Amino acid sequence: MPGPWHFDSPFLLGFERVAQSLERMSHAQQDGYPPYNIERLSERQLRITLAVAGFAASDLSVRVENRQLIIAGRQDSAPDQEFLHKGIATRQFQRVFLLAEGVQVDGADLANGLLSLTVNQPEPESVVQTIEIKNHDADL
């Protein structure tokens, strides 16, 4: 059963992986935590900022895997802590962003409870390929 993505056109060749990625992203848990912004810095550069107050750099991981930017956080509370009231949740999270072909994550910075990642998309190369037509009729 096809999903909401219309990649079944005979003119779209080789887009099966894109359709699978979009399907996987649409089923990903989107609970809104942590909140994030995506800001356009220029025509080819974005900044993704996540609000990760209470997380140290050692509690966070950022990786790119199969064109997916995966940002995860995990906090472990000290076993000897005794809370009289616990209103600040220590919870783990994982945010996944699908990256287009050629998009690069240039770096990540943590300051004042905000994790910022710079994402660049290089100028695409114009590729023109001429395909030779073999004439089998000339062999007759």
MARLUM-594763 format. One record per atom (N, C-alpha, C): residue number from 1; residue in three letters; atom name; z, y, x. Coordinates in steps of 0.2 Angstrom, whole numbers, plus 5000, padded with zeros to 4 digits. Each point is the difference from the previous one (the first is absolute). Layout:
# residues N
+-----+---------+-------+------+------+------+
! num ! residuo ! atomo !    z !    y !    x !
+-----+---------+-------+------+------+------+
! NUM !     ALA !    CA !    Z !    Y !    X !
...
+-----+---------+-------+------+------+------+
***
This chain:
# residues 140
+-----+---------+-------+------+------+------+
! num ! residuo ! atomo !    z !    y !    x !
+-----+---------+-------+------+------+------+
!   1 !     MET !     N ! 5000 ! 4994 ! 5004 !
!   1 !     MET !    CA ! 5000 ! 5006 ! 4996 !
!   1 !     MET !     C ! 5000 ! 5006 ! 5004 !
!   2 !     PRO !     N ! 4995 ! 5004 ! 5000 !
!   2 !     PRO !    CA ! 5000 ! 5006 ! 5004 !
!   2 !     PRO !     C ! 5005 ! 5005 ! 4998 !
!   3 !     GLY !     N ! 5002 ! 5004 ! 5006 !
!   3 !     GLY !    CA ! 5005 ! 5005 ! 4999 !
!   3 !     GLY !     C ! 4997 ! 5007 ! 4997 !
!   4 !     PRO !     N ! 5004 ! 5005 ! 5000 !
!   4 !     PRO !    CA ! 4997 ! 5006 ! 4998 !
!   4 !     PRO !     C ! 4995 ! 5003 ! 5004 !
!   5 !     TRP !     N ! 4999 ! 4997 ! 5006 !
!   5 !     TRP !    CA ! 4996 ! 5003 ! 5005 !
!   5 !     TRP !     C ! 4993 ! 4997 ! 4999 !
!   6 !     HIS !     N ! 4995 ! 5005 ! 5000 !
!   6 !     HIS !    CA ! 4993 ! 4998 ! 4998 !
!   6 !     HIS !     C ! 4996 ! 4998 ! 5007 !
!   7 !     PHE !     N ! 5001 ! 4995 ! 5003 !
!   7 !     PHE !    CA ! 4997 ! 4998 ! 5006 !
!   7 !     PHE !     C ! 4995 ! 4995 ! 4999 !
!   8 !     ASP !     N ! 4998 ! 4998 ! 4994 !
!   8 !     ASP !    CA ! 4996 ! 4994 ! 4998 !
!   8 !     ASP !     C ! 4993 ! 5002 ! 5000 !
!   9 !     SER !     N ! 4998 ! 5006 ! 5002 !
!   9 !     SER !    CA ! 4993 ! 5003 ! 4999 !
!   9 !     SER !     C ! 4996 ! 4996 ! 5006 !
!  10 !     PRO !     N ! 4994 ! 4998 ! 4999 !
!  10 !     PRO !    CA ! 4996 ! 4997 ! 5005 !
!  10 !     PRO !     C ! 4998 ! 5004 ! 5005 !
!  11 !     PHE !     N ! 5001 ! 5007 ! 5000 !
!  11 !     PHE !    CA ! 4999 ! 5005 ! 5005 !
!  11 !     PHE !     C ! 5005 ! 5001 ! 5005 !
!  12 !     LEU !     N ! 5006 ! 4997 ! 4998 !
!  12 !     LEU !    CA ! 5006 ! 5001 ! 5004 !
!  12 !     LEU !     C ! 5001 ! 4994 ! 5004 !
!  13 !     LEU !     N ! 4998 ! 4999 ! 5006 !
!  13 !     LEU !    CA ! 5000 ! 4994 ! 5004 !
!  13 !     LEU !     C ! 5006 ! 5001 ! 5005 !
!  14 !     GLY !     N ! 5004 ! 4995 ! 5001 !
!  14 !     GLY !    CA ! 5005 ! 5000 ! 5005 !
!  14 !     GLY !     C ! 5006 ! 5003 ! 4998 !
!  15 !     PHE !     N ! 5001 ! 5002 ! 4994 !
!  15 !     PHE !    CA ! 5006 ! 5004 ! 4997 !
!  15 !     PHE !     C ! 5006 ! 4996 ! 4998 !
!  16 !     GLU !     N ! 4999 ! 4993 ! 5000 !
!  16 !     GLU !    CA ! 5005 ! 4995 ! 4998 !
!  16 !     GLU !     C ! 5007 ! 5002 ! 5002 !
!  17 !     ARG !     N ! 5000 ! 5001 ! 5007 !
!  17 !     ARG !    CA ! 5007 ! 5002 ! 5003 !
!  17 !     ARG !     C ! 5003 ! 5006 ! 4997 !
!  18 !     VAL !     N ! 4996 ! 5005 ! 4999 !
!  18 !     VAL !    CA ! 5002 ! 5006 ! 4997 !
!  18 !     VAL !     C ! 5003 ! 4999 ! 4993 !
!  19 !     ALA !     N ! 4996 ! 4996 ! 4996 !
!  19 !     ALA !    CA ! 5003 ! 4998 ! 4993 !
!  19 !     ALA !     C ! 5006 ! 4997 ! 5001 !
!  20 !     GLN !     N ! 5001 ! 4995 ! 5004 !
!  20 !     GLN !    CA ! 5006 ! 4996 ! 5001 !
!  20 !     GLN !     C ! 5006 ! 5005 ! 5002 !
!  21 !     SER !     N ! 4999 ! 5004 ! 5005 !
!  21 !     SER !    CA ! 5005 ! 5005 ! 5002 !
!  21 !     SER !     C ! 5002 ! 5004 ! 4994 !
!  22 !     LEU !     N ! 4995 ! 5003 ! 4996 !
!  22 !     LEU !    CA ! 5002 ! 5004 ! 4995 !
!  22 !     LEU !     C ! 5004 ! 4996 ! 4994 !
!  23 !     GLU !     N ! 4998 ! 4994 ! 4999 !
!  23 !     GLU !    CA ! 5004 ! 4996 ! 4996 !
!  23 !     GLU !     C ! 5007 ! 4999 ! 5002 !
!  24 !     ARG !     N ! 5001 ! 4998 ! 5007 !
!  24 !     ARG !    CA ! 5006 ! 4999 ! 5002 !
!  24 !     ARG !     C ! 5005 ! 5007 ! 5000 !
!  25 !     MET !     N ! 4997 ! 5005 ! 5001 !
!  25 !     MET !    CA ! 5003 ! 5007 ! 5000 !
!  25 !     MET !     C ! 5002 ! 5001 ! 4993 !
!  26 !     SER !     N ! 4996 ! 4998 ! 4995 !
!  26 !     SER !    CA ! 5002 ! 5002 ! 4993 !
!  26 !     SER !     C ! 5006 ! 4996 ! 4998 !
!  27 !     HIS !     N ! 5001 ! 4994 ! 5003 !
!  27 !     HIS !    CA ! 5006 ! 4996 ! 4998 !
!  27 !     HIS !     C ! 5006 ! 5001 ! 5004 !
!  28 !     ALA !     N ! 4999 ! 5004 ! 5005 !
!  28 !     ALA !    CA ! 5006 ! 5002 ! 5004 !
!  28 !     ALA !     C ! 5005 ! 5003 ! 4996 !
!  29 !     GLN !     N ! 5007 ! 4999 ! 5002 !
!  29 !     GLN !    CA ! 5005 ! 5003 ! 4997 !
!  29 !     GLN !     C ! 5000 ! 5008 ! 5001 !
!  30 !     GLN !     N ! 5000 ! 5004 ! 4995 !
!  30 !     GLN !    CA ! 5000 ! 5007 ! 5001 !
!  30 !     GLN !     C ! 5006 ! 5003 ! 4997 !
!  31 !     ASP !     N ! 5006 ! 4999 ! 5003 !
!  31 !     ASP !    CA ! 5006 ! 5002 ! 4997 !
!  31 !     ASP !     C ! 5002 ! 5007 ! 5001 !
!  32 !     GLY !     N ! 4996 ! 5004 ! 5004 !
!  32 !     GLY !    CA ! 5001 ! 5007 ! 5002 !
!  32 !     GLY !     C ! 5005 ! 5001 ! 5005 !
!  33 !     TYR !     N ! 5002 ! 4995 ! 5004 !
!  33 !     TYR !    CA ! 5005 ! 5001 ! 5005 !
!  33 !     TYR !     C ! 4997 ! 4997 ! 5007 !
!  34 !     PRO !     N ! 5000 ! 5004 ! 5005 !
!  34 !     PRO !    CA ! 5002 ! 5007 ! 5000 !
!  34 !     PRO !     C ! 4995 ! 5005 ! 4998 !
!  35 !     PRO !     N ! 5002 ! 5006 ! 4997 !
!  35 !     PRO !    CA ! 4994 ! 5004 ! 4998 !
!  35 !     PRO !     C ! 4996 ! 5003 ! 5006 !
!  36 !     TYR !     N ! 4994 ! 5002 ! 4999 !
!  36 !     TYR !    CA ! 4996 ! 5002 ! 5006 !
!  36 !     TYR !     C ! 4995 ! 5005 ! 4998 !
!  37 !     ASN !     N ! 4997 ! 5004 ! 5004 !
!  37 !     ASN !    CA ! 4995 ! 5005 ! 4999 !
!  37 !     ASN !     C ! 4994 ! 4998 ! 5005 !
!  38 !     ILE !     N ! 4994 ! 5001 ! 4998 !
!  38 !     ILE !    CA ! 4994 ! 5000 ! 5004 !
!  38 !     ILE !     C ! 4997 ! 5007 ! 5000 !
!  39 !     GLU !     N ! 5000 ! 5003 ! 5006 !
!  39 !     GLU !    CA ! 4997 ! 5006 ! 5001 !
!  39 !     GLU !     C ! 4994 ! 5000 ! 5004 !
!  40 !     ARG !     N ! 4995 ! 5004 ! 4998 !
!  40 !     ARG !    CA ! 4994 ! 5001 ! 5003 !
!  40 !     ARG !     C ! 5001 ! 5005 ! 5006 !
!  41 !     LEU !     N ! 4999 ! 4999 ! 5006 !
!  41 !     LEU !    CA ! 5001 ! 5004 ! 5005 !
!  41 !     LEU !     C ! 4993 ! 5003 ! 5002 !
!  42 !     SER !     N ! 4995 ! 4996 ! 5000 !
!  42 !     SER !    CA ! 4993 ! 5003 ! 5001 !
!  42 !     SER !     C ! 4995 ! 4995 ! 4996 !
!  43 !     GLU !     N ! 4994 ! 5001 ! 5001 !
!  43 !     GLU !    CA ! 4995 ! 4996 ! 4996 !
!  43 !     GLU !     C ! 5001 ! 4992 ! 5002 !
!  44 !     ARG !     N ! 5002 ! 4999 ! 5006 !
!  44 !     ARG !    CA ! 5000 ! 4993 ! 5003 !
!  44 !     ARG !     C ! 5007 ! 4998 ! 5002 !
!  45 !     GLN !     N ! 5005 ! 5004 ! 4998 !
!  45 !     GLN !    CA ! 5007 ! 4998 ! 5002 !
!  45 !     GLN !     C ! 5005 ! 5001 ! 4994 !
!  46 !     LEU !     N ! 5005 ! 4995 ! 5000 !
!  46 !     LEU !    CA ! 5005 ! 5000 ! 4994 !
!  46 !     LEU !     C ! 5007 ! 4999 ! 5004 !
!  47 !     ARG !     N ! 5005 ! 5002 ! 4996 !
!  47 !     ARG !    CA ! 5006 ! 4999 ! 5002 !
!  47 !     ARG !     C ! 5004 ! 4996 ! 4994 !
!  48 !     ILE !     N ! 5003 ! 4995 ! 5001 !
!  48 !     ILE !    CA ! 5004 ! 4996 ! 4995 !
!  48 !     ILE !     C ! 5007 ! 5001 ! 5002 !
!  49 !     THR !     N ! 5004 ! 5003 ! 4996 !
!  49 !     THR !    CA ! 5007 ! 5001 ! 5001 !
!  49 !     THR !     C ! 5004 ! 4996 ! 4995 !
!  50 !     LEU !     N ! 5005 ! 4996 ! 5003 !
!  50 !     LEU !    CA ! 5004 ! 4996 ! 4995 !
!  50 !     LEU !     C ! 5008 ! 5003 ! 5001 !
!  51 !     ALA !     N ! 5003 ! 5000 ! 4995 !
!  51 !     ALA !    CA ! 5007 ! 5003 ! 5000 !
!  51 !     ALA !     C ! 5004 ! 4993 ! 5001 !
!  52 !     VAL !     N ! 5003 ! 5000 ! 5006 !
!  52 !     VAL !    CA ! 5004 ! 4994 ! 5002 !
!  52 !     VAL !     C ! 5007 ! 5002 ! 5003 !
!  53 !     ALA !     N ! 5003 ! 5004 ! 4996 !
!  53 !     ALA !    CA ! 5007 ! 5003 ! 5002 !
!  53 !     ALA !     C ! 5004 ! 4994 ! 5001 !
!  54 !     GLY !     N ! 5004 ! 5000 ! 5005 !
!  54 !     GLY !    CA ! 5005 ! 4995 ! 5002 !
!  54 !     GLY !     C ! 4997 ! 4994 ! 5004 !
!  55 !     PHE !     N ! 4994 ! 5000 ! 5001 !
!  55 !     PHE !    CA ! 4997 ! 4995 ! 5004 !
!  55 !     PHE !     C ! 4999 ! 5003 ! 5007 !
!  56 !     ALA !     N ! 5002 ! 4996 ! 5005 !
!  56 !     ALA !    CA ! 4999 ! 5001 ! 5007 !
!  56 !     ALA !     C ! 4993 ! 4998 ! 5002 !
!  57 !     ALA !     N ! 4997 ! 5002 ! 5006 !
!  57 !     ALA !    CA ! 4994 ! 4998 ! 5002 !
!  57 !     ALA !     C ! 5000 ! 4992 ! 5001 !
!  58 !     SER !     N ! 5006 ! 4997 ! 5002 !
!  58 !     SER !    CA ! 5000 ! 4993 ! 5001 !
!  58 !     SER !     C ! 5000 ! 4996 ! 4994 !
!  59 !     ASP !     N ! 5001 ! 5004 ! 4994 !
!  59 !     ASP !    CA ! 5000 ! 4996 ! 4994 !
!  59 !     ASP !     C ! 4993 ! 5000 ! 4997 !
!  60 !     LEU !     N ! 4996 ! 5003 ! 5003 !
!  60 !     LEU !    CA ! 4993 ! 5001 ! 4997 !
!  60 !     LEU !     C ! 4995 ! 4997 ! 5004 !
!  61 !     SER !     N ! 4994 ! 4997 ! 4997 !
!  61 !     SER !    CA ! 4995 ! 4998 ! 5004 !
!  61 !     SER !     C ! 4993 ! 5002 ! 4996 !
!  62 !     VAL !     N ! 4995 ! 5002 ! 5005 !
!  62 !     VAL !    CA ! 4994 ! 5002 ! 4998 !
!  62 !     VAL !     C ! 4995 ! 4995 ! 5003 !
!  63 !     ARG !     N ! 4995 ! 4997 ! 4996 !
!  63 !     ARG !    CA ! 4995 ! 4996 ! 5003 !
!  63 !     ARG !     C ! 4994 ! 5001 ! 4996 !
!  64 !     VAL !     N ! 4994 ! 4998 ! 5004 !
!  64 !     VAL !    CA ! 4994 ! 5000 ! 4996 !
!  64 !     VAL !     C ! 4998 ! 4993 ! 5001 !
!  65 !     GLU !     N ! 4998 ! 4997 ! 4994 !
!  65 !     GLU !    CA ! 4998 ! 4993 ! 5000 !
!  65 !     GLU !     C ! 4995 ! 4999 ! 4995 !
!  66 !     ASN !     N ! 4994 ! 4997 ! 5002 !
!  66 !     ASN !    CA ! 4994 ! 4999 ! 4996 !
!  66 !     ASN !     C ! 4999 ! 5006 ! 4996 !
!  67 !     ARG !     N ! 4999 ! 5006 ! 5003 !
!  67 !     ARG !    CA ! 4998 ! 5006 ! 4997 !
!  67 !     ARG !     C ! 5006 ! 5002 ! 4994 !
!  68 !     GLN !     N ! 5006 ! 4998 ! 5001 !
!  68 !     GLN !    CA ! 5005 ! 5002 ! 4996 !
!  68 !     GLN !     C ! 5006 ! 5004 ! 5004 !
!  69 !     LEU !     N ! 5002 ! 5006 ! 4998 !
!  69 !     LEU !    CA ! 5005 ! 5003 ! 5004 !
!  69 !     LEU !     C ! 5006 ! 4998 ! 4996 !
!  70 !     ILE !     N ! 5005 ! 4996 ! 5004 !
!  70 !     ILE !    CA ! 5006 ! 4997 ! 4997 !
!  70 !     ILE !     C ! 5006 ! 5004 ! 5003 !
!  71 !     ILE !     N ! 5004 ! 5003 ! 4995 !
!  71 !     ILE !    CA ! 5006 ! 5004 ! 5003 !
!  71 !     ILE !     C ! 5006 ! 4996 ! 4996 !
!  72 !     ALA !     N ! 5004 ! 4998 ! 5004 !
!  72 !     ALA !    CA ! 5006 ! 4996 ! 4998 !
!  72 !     ALA !     C ! 5007 ! 5003 ! 5002 !
!  73 !     GLY !     N ! 5005 ! 5000 ! 4996 !
!  73 !     GLY !    CA ! 5006 ! 5002 ! 5002 !
!  73 !     GLY !     C ! 5006 ! 4995 ! 4998 !
!  74 !     ARG !     N ! 5005 ! 4999 ! 5005 !
!  74 !     ARG !    CA ! 5005 ! 4995 ! 4998 !
!  74 !     ARG !     C ! 5006 ! 5003 ! 5003 !
!  75 !     GLN !     N ! 5005 ! 5001 ! 4996 !
!  75 !     GLN !    CA ! 5007 ! 5002 ! 5003 !
!  75 !     GLN !     C ! 5005 ! 4994 ! 4999 !
!  76 !     ASP !     N ! 5004 ! 4999 ! 5005 !
!  76 !     ASP !    CA ! 5005 ! 4995 ! 4999 !
!  76 !     ASP !     C ! 5007 ! 5004 ! 5001 !
!  77 !     SER !     N ! 5004 ! 4999 ! 4995 !
!  77 !     SER !    CA ! 5007 ! 5004 ! 5000 !
!  77 !     SER !     C ! 5004 ! 4995 ! 5005 !
!  78 !     ALA !     N ! 5005 ! 5004 ! 5003 !
!  78 !     ALA !    CA ! 5004 ! 4997 ! 5005 !
!  78 !     ALA !     C ! 5005 ! 4995 ! 4996 !
!  79 !     PRO !     N ! 5001 ! 4994 ! 5002 !
!  79 !     PRO !    CA ! 5005 ! 4995 ! 4996 !
!  79 !     PRO !     C ! 5007 ! 5003 ! 5000 !
!  80 !     ASP !     N ! 5002 ! 5004 ! 5004 !
!  80 !     ASP !    CA ! 5007 ! 5002 ! 5000 !
!  80 !     ASP !     C ! 5001 ! 5007 ! 4996 !
!  81 !     GLN !     N ! 4995 ! 5002 ! 4996 !
!  81 !     GLN !    CA ! 5001 ! 5006 ! 4996 !
!  81 !     GLN !     C ! 5003 ! 4998 ! 4993 !
!  82 !     GLU !     N ! 5004 ! 5004 ! 4998 !
!  82 !     GLU !    CA ! 5004 ! 4999 ! 4994 !
!  82 !     GLU !     C ! 4998 ! 5006 ! 4995 !
!  83 !     PHE !     N ! 4997 ! 5000 ! 4995 !
!  83 !     PHE !    CA ! 4998 ! 5005 ! 4996 !
!  83 !     PHE !     C ! 5005 ! 5001 ! 4994 !
!  84 !     LEU !     N ! 5002 ! 5006 ! 4999 !
!  84 !     LEU !    CA ! 5004 ! 5001 ! 4994 !
!  84 !     LEU !     C ! 4995 ! 5002 ! 4994 !
!  85 !     HIS !     N ! 4995 ! 5003 ! 5002 !
!  85 !     HIS !    CA ! 4994 ! 5001 ! 4995 !
!  85 !     HIS !     C ! 4994 ! 5000 ! 5004 !
!  86 !     LYS !     N ! 4995 ! 4996 ! 4997 !
!  86 !     LYS !    CA ! 4993 ! 4999 ! 5004 !
!  86 !     LYS !     C ! 4995 ! 5003 ! 4995 !
!  87 !     GLY !     N ! 4998 ! 5006 ! 5001 !
!  87 !     GLY !    CA ! 4995 ! 5003 ! 4996 !
!  87 !     GLY !     C ! 4993 ! 5001 ! 5004 !
!  88 !     ILE !     N ! 5000 ! 4999 ! 5006 !
!  88 !     ILE !    CA ! 4994 ! 5000 ! 5004 !
!  88 !     ILE !     C ! 4998 ! 4993 ! 5001 !
!  89 !     ALA !     N ! 4994 ! 4999 ! 4997 !
!  89 !     ALA !    CA ! 4998 ! 4993 ! 5001 !
!  89 !     ALA !     C ! 4997 ! 4999 ! 5007 !
!  90 !     THR !     N ! 5001 ! 4994 ! 5003 !
!  90 !     THR !    CA ! 4996 ! 4998 ! 5006 !
!  90 !     THR !     C ! 4996 ! 4995 ! 4998 !
!  91 !     ARG !     N ! 4993 ! 5002 ! 4999 !
!  91 !     ARG !    CA ! 4995 ! 4995 ! 4998 !
!  91 !     ARG !     C ! 4994 ! 5000 ! 5005 !
!  92 !     GLN !     N ! 4997 ! 4994 ! 4999 !
!  92 !     GLN !    CA ! 4994 ! 5000 ! 5004 !
!  92 !     GLN !     C ! 4994 ! 5002 ! 4996 !
!  93 !     PHE !     N ! 4995 ! 5002 ! 5004 !
!  93 !     PHE !    CA ! 4994 ! 5002 ! 4996 !
!  93 !     PHE !     C ! 4994 ! 4998 ! 5004 !
!  94 !     GLN !     N ! 4994 ! 5000 ! 4997 !
!  94 !     GLN !    CA ! 4994 ! 4999 ! 5003 !
!  94 !     GLN !     C ! 4994 ! 5004 ! 4997 !
!  95 !     ARG !     N ! 4997 ! 5004 ! 5003 !
!  95 !     ARG !    CA ! 4995 ! 5004 ! 4997 !
!  95 !     ARG !     C ! 4993 ! 4998 ! 5004 !
!  96 !     VAL !     N ! 4995 ! 4999 ! 4996 !
!  96 !     VAL !    CA ! 4994 ! 4998 ! 5003 !
!  96 !     VAL !     C ! 4994 ! 5004 ! 4997 !
!  97 !     PHE !     N ! 4996 ! 5003 ! 5005 !
!  97 !     PHE !    CA ! 4994 ! 5004 ! 4999 !
!  97 !     PHE !     C ! 4994 ! 4997 ! 5002 !
!  98 !     LEU !     N ! 4995 ! 4999 ! 4996 !
!  98 !     LEU !    CA ! 4994 ! 4997 ! 5003 !
!  98 !     LEU !     C ! 4996 ! 5005 ! 5003 !
!  99 !     LEU !     N ! 4998 ! 4998 ! 5006 !
!  99 !     LEU !    CA ! 4996 ! 5005 ! 5005 !
!  99 !     LEU !     C ! 4992 ! 4998 ! 4999 !
! 100 !     ALA !     N ! 4996 ! 5006 ! 5000 !
! 100 !     ALA !    CA ! 4993 ! 4999 ! 5000 !
! 100 !     ALA !     C ! 4998 ! 4998 ! 5007 !
! 101 !     GLU !     N ! 4994 ! 4997 ! 5001 !
! 101 !     GLU !    CA ! 4997 ! 4998 ! 5006 !
! 101 !     GLU !     C ! 5000 ! 5006 ! 5005 !
! 102 !     GLY !     N ! 5003 ! 4999 ! 5006 !
! 102 !     GLY !    CA ! 5000 ! 5005 ! 5005 !
! 102 !     GLY !     C ! 5006 ! 5005 ! 5000 !
! 103 !     VAL !     N ! 5004 ! 4999 ! 4995 !
! 103 !     VAL !    CA ! 5006 ! 5005 ! 5000 !
! 103 !     VAL !     C ! 5005 ! 4997 ! 5005 !
! 104 !     GLN !     N ! 5003 ! 5005 ! 5003 !
! 104 !     GLN !    CA ! 5004 ! 4999 ! 5005 !
! 104 !     GLN !     C ! 5007 ! 5003 ! 4999 !
! 105 !     VAL !     N ! 5006 ! 4997 ! 5001 !
! 105 !     VAL !    CA ! 5006 ! 5003 ! 5000 !
! 105 !     VAL !     C ! 5002 ! 5002 ! 5007 !
! 106 !     ASP !     N ! 5001 ! 5007 ! 5001 !
! 106 !     ASP !    CA ! 5001 ! 5002 ! 5007 !
! 106 !     ASP !     C ! 5007 ! 5001 ! 5002 !
! 107 !     GLY !     N ! 5004 ! 5000 ! 4995 !
! 107 !     GLY !    CA ! 5007 ! 5000 ! 5002 !
! 107 !     GLY !     C ! 5005 ! 5001 ! 4995 !
! 108 !     ALA !     N ! 5007 ! 4999 ! 5001 !
! 108 !     ALA !    CA ! 5005 ! 5001 ! 4995 !
! 108 !     ALA !     C ! 5006 ! 5003 ! 5003 !
! 109 !     ASP !     N ! 5002 ! 5005 ! 4996 !
! 109 !     ASP !    CA ! 5006 ! 5004 ! 5002 !
! 109 !     ASP !     C ! 5006 ! 5000 ! 4995 !
! 110 !     LEU !     N ! 5006 ! 4999 ! 5002 !
! 110 !     LEU !    CA ! 5006 ! 5000 ! 4996 !
! 110 !     LEU !     C ! 5004 ! 5006 ! 5001 !
! 111 !     ALA !     N ! 5001 ! 5005 ! 4995 !
! 111 !     ALA !    CA ! 5004 ! 5006 ! 5001 !
! 111 !     ALA !     C ! 5003 ! 5002 ! 4993 !
! 112 !     ASN !     N ! 5006 ! 5001 ! 5000 !
! 112 !     ASN !    CA ! 5003 ! 5003 ! 4994 !
! 112 !     ASN !     C ! 4999 ! 4995 ! 4994 !
! 113 !     GLY !     N ! 5000 ! 4994 ! 5001 !
! 113 !     GLY !    CA ! 5000 ! 4995 ! 4995 !
! 113 !     GLY !     C ! 4993 ! 4999 ! 4997 !
! 114 !     LEU !     N ! 4995 ! 5003 ! 5004 !
! 114 !     LEU !    CA ! 4993 ! 4999 ! 4998 !
! 114 !     LEU !     C ! 4996 ! 4997 ! 5005 !
! 115 !     LEU !     N ! 4996 ! 4994 ! 4998 !
! 115 !     LEU !    CA ! 4996 ! 4997 ! 5004 !
! 115 !     LEU !     C ! 4993 ! 5002 ! 4999 !
! 116 !     SER !     N ! 4997 ! 5003 ! 5005 !
! 116 !     SER !    CA ! 4993 ! 5003 ! 4999 !
! 116 !     SER !     C ! 4995 ! 4996 ! 5005 !
! 117 !     LEU !     N ! 4995 ! 4998 ! 4997 !
! 117 !     LEU !    CA ! 4994 ! 4996 ! 5003 !
! 117 !     LEU !     C ! 4994 ! 5004 ! 5000 !
! 118 !     THR !     N ! 4996 ! 5001 ! 5006 !
! 118 !     THR !    CA ! 4994 ! 5003 ! 5000 !
! 118 !     THR !     C ! 4995 ! 4995 ! 5000 !
! 119 !     VAL !     N ! 4995 ! 5001 ! 4995 !
! 119 !     VAL !    CA ! 4994 ! 4996 ! 4999 !
! 119 !     VAL !     C ! 4994 ! 5003 ! 5001 !
! 120 !     ASN !     N ! 4996 ! 4998 ! 5004 !
! 120 !     ASN !    CA ! 4993 ! 5003 ! 5002 !
! 120 !     ASN !     C ! 4994 ! 4995 ! 4998 !
! 121 !     GLN !     N ! 4995 ! 5003 ! 4997 !
! 121 !     GLN !    CA ! 4994 ! 4997 ! 4999 !
! 121 !     GLN !     C ! 4994 ! 5003 ! 5004 !
! 122 !     PRO !     N ! 4998 ! 4996 ! 5005 !
! 122 !     PRO !    CA ! 4995 ! 5003 ! 5005 !
! 122 !     PRO !     C ! 4994 ! 5001 ! 4996 !
! 123 !     GLU !     N ! 4996 ! 5005 ! 5003 !
! 123 !     GLU !    CA ! 4993 ! 5001 ! 4997 !
! 123 !     GLU !     C ! 4996 ! 4994 ! 5000 !
! 124 !     PRO !     N ! 4997 ! 4998 ! 4994 !
! 124 !     PRO !    CA ! 4996 ! 4994 ! 5000 !
! 124 !     PRO !     C ! 4994 ! 5001 ! 5004 !
! 125 !     GLU !     N ! 4998 ! 4995 ! 5004 !
! 125 !     GLU !    CA ! 4994 ! 5000 ! 5004 !
! 125 !     GLU !     C ! 4994 ! 4998 ! 4995 !
! 126 !     SER !     N ! 4995 ! 5004 ! 5001 !
! 126 !     SER !    CA ! 4994 ! 4999 ! 4996 !
! 126 !     SER !     C ! 4996 ! 4994 ! 5003 !
! 127 !     VAL !     N ! 4999 ! 4995 ! 4997 !
! 127 !     VAL !    CA ! 4997 ! 4994 ! 5003 !
! 127 !     VAL !     C ! 4994 ! 4998 ! 4996 !
! 128 !     VAL !     N ! 4994 ! 5001 ! 5003 !
! 128 !     VAL !    CA ! 4994 ! 4998 ! 4997 !
! 128 !     VAL !     C ! 4997 ! 4994 ! 5004 !
! 129 !     GLN !     N ! 4998 ! 4995 ! 4996 !
! 129 !     GLN !    CA ! 4998 ! 4994 ! 5003 !
! 129 !     GLN !     C ! 4993 ! 4998 ! 4997 !
! 130 !     THR !     N ! 4995 ! 4999 ! 5004 !
! 130 !     THR !    CA ! 4994 ! 4998 ! 4998 !
! 130 !     THR !     C ! 4999 ! 4993 ! 5000 !
! 131 !     ILE !     N ! 4998 ! 4997 ! 4995 !
! 131 !     ILE !    CA ! 4999 ! 4992 ! 5000 !
! 131 !     ILE !     C ! 4993 ! 4998 ! 5001 !
! 132 !     GLU !     N ! 4999 ! 4996 ! 5004 !
! 132 !     GLU !    CA ! 4993 ! 4998 ! 5002 !
! 132 !     GLU !     C ! 4998 ! 4995 ! 4994 !
! 133 !     ILE !     N ! 4994 ! 5001 ! 4997 !
! 133 !     ILE !    CA ! 4997 ! 4996 ! 4995 !
! 133 !     ILE !     C ! 4995 ! 4995 ! 5004 !
! 134 !     LYS !     N ! 5002 ! 4993 ! 4999 !
! 134 !     LYS !    CA ! 4996 ! 4995 ! 5003 !
! 134 !     LYS !     C ! 4994 ! 4998 ! 4995 !
! 135 !     ASN !     N ! 4995 ! 5001 ! 5003 !
! 135 !     ASN !    CA ! 4994 ! 4998 ! 4995 !
! 135 !     ASN !     C ! 4998 ! 4993 ! 5002 !
! 136 !     HIS !     N ! 5001 ! 4996 ! 4995 !
! 136 !     HIS !    CA ! 4999 ! 4993 ! 5001 !
! 136 !     HIS !     C ! 4992 ! 4998 ! 4997 !
! 137 !     ASP !     N ! 4998 ! 5005 ! 4996 !
! 137 !     ASP !    CA ! 4993 ! 4999 ! 4998 !
! 137 !     ASP !     C ! 4995 ! 5001 ! 5006 !
! 138 !     ALA !     N ! 5002 ! 5003 ! 5005 !
! 138 !     ALA !    CA ! 4995 ! 5001 ! 5006 !
! 138 !     ALA !     C ! 4999 ! 4993 ! 5004 !
! 139 !     ASP !     N ! 5005 ! 4996 ! 4999 !
! 139 !     ASP !    CA ! 5000 ! 4993 ! 5003 !
! 139 !     ASP !     C ! 4995 ! 4996 ! 4997 !
! 140 !     LEU !     N ! 4997 ! 5001 ! 4995 !
! 140 !     LEU !    CA ! 4995 ! 4996 ! 4996 !
! 140 !     LEU !     C ! 4994 ! 5000 ! 5003 !
+-----+---------+-------+------+------+------+
***
